[in-house]
Amino acid sequence: MGIVSWIVLGLLAGVIAKILLPGRDPGGLIGTTLIGVAGAFVGGWLSATFLDRPVQEQFFDLATWGSAIAGSLVLLIGYRVLFGNSRD
């Protein structure tokens, strides 16, 4: 997968992570989208490094999507812990 595919995957993973973990985030939609893109990269790296399961070259691989969504959830939770909910 190329960089554009990872960005698209990250955008979609960020949206799915936001659906699974609803609430108002301090960064809004753009912050959540950037977290999704970064989460796709982090999820792919974690999957390859610690689980010994490198991400496949195919965009529609279930492991690729799972690692991207899991990485997005981890970063979204970390973001909320660090920056809190400043929009009450």
Secondary structure by P-SEA (a helix, b strand, c coil): ccaaaaaaaaaaaaaaaaaaccccccccaaaaaaaaaaaaaaaaaaaacccccccccccccaaaaaaaaaaaaaaaaaaaaacccccc
